[in-house]
Amino acid sequence: MVSMNNKYIINHQKYTKAEIIILAESQSKRLDSPEWERDLYAFIADWFSPTEHMAIHTSGSTGIPKEILISKTKMIGSAARTLRYFDVKPNENILLCLPVTYIAGMMMVVRAFTGSLNLITLPPQQMQLSNIKEELGFAAFVPLQMDKLLNEGQNLGFMRKIILGGSPVSAVLEDKIRTSFTGQIWETYGMTETITHVAVRKIKDDVRIFFALPGISFSEDDRGCLVIDDPYLLDSPLHTNDNVELLSPTSFRLLGRMDHVINSGGIKVIPEKLESLMSPYVQGHFCITSLPDEVLGEMIVLVVEKGTDMLRIMQGIDTLKTYHKPKKVFELDQIPINQHGKIDVRAVKQLINKLA
């Protein structure tokens, strides 16, 4: 059984360990409660169960999505490292507005319990920050949530530190953040297998370099993909499918996913690189992907949502190198987004295959 402190705070209400276990077992079964809240208390009940591991679903960062077992002790270690790195103090308020069915939301709960923090909870899909009256020392969002908050003009001034993870932060979102948010904010790099982030970069520094958290080091495999070595939390070095430019054993630039690479006429193209170049020219969700082609093998295509300024898109395409230019542009009513806030590239390909 996990050994922790005996003070747990949720929405300003303090509980002993015995009290929070009773609360979790009761609230997780209330059918009149929203699903996100039942999931939260089901996780808490599982957390305090006698088992030493949590069964957690991966998002597919290192291969096909699967269920893995992660030690509760290592989750506490990861939480403690995060709190030290971001200097989050006991009794501070932190925000949970991520689903706790995946590692990012789970770890916000574990951080609160590990650091004796007040966990403020909001529905992941309906974030009304006006309901929060106190300063937040720490919050975590996926980029999609952050973009929504900024587009809605919601006040973020009471948040001191924010981390963004789960999917890349676009250049457009970075510009919005720089002009609209005065606190400290980082983009994180990590995955379920690493118990969330192992590297971070300050968004306002305007340098797209990730730096390792203390105790973590990096190398490259023969594919040019990142290998993570974390002796404290990993049993062995973890090989990812992320192409990187390794700058030092503790820093790298993220280039894109090996399993997303497009081979068009013998030229290997990383979609994420093209998306970064096109992001100033496209409003809303979009992605670069491919379709089969008899001559090229794979044809580069751009997928946008209907209503996007096509003249602006063509201006963006004109800035690309010849062999990077999309051969076709597809318009969808809505680009599919998965449970992690990422564009569902597989679903996009299925839709455009029907249109091709």
Secondary structure as the mmCIF struct_conf table of DSSP 4:
data_model
#
loop_
_struct_conf.conf_type_id
_struct_conf.id
_struct_conf.beg_label_comp_id
_struct_conf.beg_label_asym_id
_struct_conf.beg_label_seq_id
_struct_conf.end_label_comp_id
_struct_conf.end_label_asym_id
_struct_conf.end_label_seq_id
BEND BEND1 ASN A 6 ASN A 6
STRN STRN1 TYR A 8 ILE A 10
TURN_TY1_P TURN_TY1_P1 ASN A 11 HIS A 12
STRN STRN2 GLN A 13 TYR A 15
HELX_RH_AL_P HELX_RH_AL_P1 LYS A 17 GLN A 27
TURN_TY1_P TURN_TY1_P2 SER A 28 LYS A 29
TURN_TY1_P TURN_TY1_P3 LEU A 31 ASP A 32
BEND BEND2 SER A 33 SER A 33
HELX_RH_AL_P HELX_RH_AL_P2 GLU A 35 TRP A 47
TURN_TY1_P TURN_TY1_P4 PHE A 48 PHE A 48
BEND BEND3 SER A 49 PRO A 50
BEND BEND4 GLU A 52 GLU A 52
STRN STRN3 HIS A 53 HIS A 57
BEND BEND5 GLY A 60 GLY A 60
TURN_TY1_P TURN_TY1_P5 SER A 61 THR A 62
BEND BEND6 GLY A 63 ILE A 64
STRN STRN4 GLU A 67 SER A 71
HELX_RH_AL_P HELX_RH_AL_P3 LYS A 72 TYR A 85
TURN_TY1_P TURN_TY1_P6 PHE A 86 ASP A 87
HELX_LH_PP_P HELX_LH_PP_P1 VAL A 88 LYS A 89
TURN_TY1_P TURN_TY1_P7 PRO A 90 ASN A 91
STRN STRN5 ASN A 93 LEU A 96
BEND BEND7 LEU A 98 LEU A 98
TURN_TY1_P TURN_TY1_P8 VAL A 100 THR A 101
BEND BEND8 TYR A 102 TYR A 102
HELX_RH_AL_P HELX_RH_AL_P4 ILE A 103 GLY A 115
TURN_TY1_P TURN_TY1_P9 SER A 116 SER A 116
STRN STRN6 ASN A 118 THR A 121
TURN_TY1_P TURN_TY1_P10 PRO A 124 GLN A 125
HELX_RH_3T_P HELX_RH_3T_P1 LEU A 129 ASN A 131
BEND BEND9 GLU A 134 GLU A 134
STRN STRN7 LEU A 136 LEU A 136
BEND BEND10 GLY A 137 GLY A 137
STRN STRN8 PHE A 138 PHE A 141
HELX_RH_AL_P HELX_RH_AL_P5 PRO A 143 ASN A 151
TURN_TY1_P TURN_TY1_P11 GLU A 152 GLY A 153
TURN_TY1_P TURN_TY1_P12 GLY A 157 PHE A 158
STRN STRN9 MET A 159 MET A 159
STRN STRN10 LYS A 161 LEU A 164
BEND BEND11 GLY A 166 SER A 167
HELX_LH_PP_P HELX_LH_PP_P2 PRO A 168 SER A 170
HELX_RH_AL_P HELX_RH_AL_P6 ALA A 171 SER A 180
BEND BEND12 GLY A 183 GLY A 183
STRN STRN11 GLN A 184 MET A 191
HELX_RH_3T_P HELX_RH_3T_P2 THR A 192 THR A 194
TURN_TY1_P TURN_TY1_P13 ILE A 195 ILE A 195
STRN STRN12 THR A 196 LYS A 202
HELX_RH_3T_P HELX_RH_3T_P3 ILE A 203 ASP A 205
TURN_TY1_P TURN_TY1_P14 ASP A 206 ASP A 206
STRN STRN13 PHE A 210 ALA A 212
HELX_LH_PP_P HELX_LH_PP_P3 LEU A 213 LEU A 213
TURN_TY1_P TURN_TY1_P15 PRO A 214 GLY A 215
STRN STRN14 SER A 217 GLU A 220
TURN_TY1_P TURN_TY1_P16 ASP A 222 ARG A 223
BEND BEND13 GLY A 224 GLY A 224
STRN STRN15 CYS A 225 ASP A 229
TURN_TY1_P TURN_TY1_P17 PRO A 231 LEU A 233
BEND BEND14 ASP A 235 SER A 236
HELX_LH_PP_P HELX_LH_PP_P4 PRO A 237 PRO A 237
STRN STRN16 LEU A 238 SER A 248
TURN_TY1_P TURN_TY1_P18 PRO A 249 THR A 250
STRN STRN17 SER A 251 ARG A 257
HELX_RH_3T_P HELX_RH_3T_P4 MET A 258 HIS A 260
STRN STRN18 ILE A 262 SER A 264
TURN_TY1_P TURN_TY1_P19 GLY A 265 GLY A 266
STRN STRN19 ILE A 267 VAL A 269
HELX_RH_AL_P HELX_RH_AL_P7 PRO A 271 MET A 278
HELX_RH_3T_P HELX_RH_3T_P5 SER A 279 TYR A 281
BEND BEND15 GLY A 284 GLY A 284
STRN STRN20 PHE A 286 ASP A 293
TURN_TY1_P TURN_TY1_P20 GLU A 294 LEU A 296
STRN STRN21 GLY A 297 GLU A 305
TURN_TY1_P TURN_TY1_P21 LYS A 306 GLY A 307
HELX_RH_AL_P HELX_RH_AL_P8 MET A 310 ASP A 318
TURN_TY1_P TURN_TY1_P22 THR A 319 THR A 319
BEND BEND16 LEU A 320 LEU A 320
HELX_RH_3T_P HELX_RH_3T_P6 THR A 322 HIS A 324
BEND BEND17 LYS A 325 LYS A 325
BEND BEND18 LYS A 327 LYS A 327
STRN STRN22 LYS A 328 LEU A 332
BEND BEND19 ASP A 333 GLN A 334
STRN STRN23 ILE A 337 ILE A 337
TURN_TY1_P TURN_TY1_P23 GLN A 339 HIS A 340
BEND BEND20 GLY A 341 LYS A 342
STRN STRN24 ILE A 343 ILE A 343
HELX_RH_AL_P HELX_RH_AL_P9 VAL A 345 LEU A 355
#
